[in-house]
Amino acid sequence: MKIIIAKDYEEMSKEAALLIAEEIRSKPNSVLGLATGSTPIGCYQELVRMYKEKGLDFSAVTSFNLDEYFGLPADHEQSYAYFMQKNLFTQINIDIKNTHIPNGVTKNVEEECQKYDSLIEEKGGIDLQLLGVGVNGHIGFNEPDEELKIGTHLVDLTENTIKANSRFFHSIEEVPKKAITMGLGPIMKAKKILLLASGKNKAEIIAKIVNGKCSTKVPASILQVHPQLTIIVDEEIGQHLKVNNVLDNCLL
Ligand code: GLP
């Protein structure tokens, strides 16, 4: 595990974008695993800047998003499909046919999930998976539970997640209660993983992920065993990590 402690959100975002750009430059047809939530927005803005100012070329890139709210069509303002269009896809030269997000209004969930997993396999798996994390330790929408699922699946969101994500909706009642999420399989099989977190409300969960036990109650704690995991946090989080454990890995 490599931990980068950036000064603040802006620096975290820039560092993350640099690593993604490095991936794309070394392998132009990279398969990227993409995330939503507020955390990666700065990173996406930086990637857009690199596309516009430095010619970072996304034309051969394929992407798979982690998740989508169940019941929200792609043109719903709070759907993750809409989020990706707005924050990244329409602003870079990625071929929209190469971008993939679970269909939140599918009539056949099982088939949708199987197709999603097969397509990821067909493309050779994910080269670089970008992740945020929920305050309860969820990645994608893999919520704390007795067991973790490997494949893409329909999940009941926890009350905690519904409450946390209600800030994006007019009222908590509007937040979908279910989502389709990639399982732990494709995430853990990704060749590289990049986890981002900033702000003091994520300090406790990041400390658990970095220094705590591996547990299904903290889904992101499984990332500890990934051979190519980079975590970028800001100082608000970095100061709560056990320094001895991270010193060797600390780049900034
Ligand atoms: C959602 C997404 C996650 C994301 C999490 C954290 O629940 N499904 O992929 O990591 O939110 O969001 P934020 O970055 O806004 O804290």
Residues whose N, C-alpha, C, O or C-beta is under 5 A from the ligand:
A	BS01	GLP	A35 T36 G37 S38 T39 D67 G132 V133 G134 H138 G140 F141
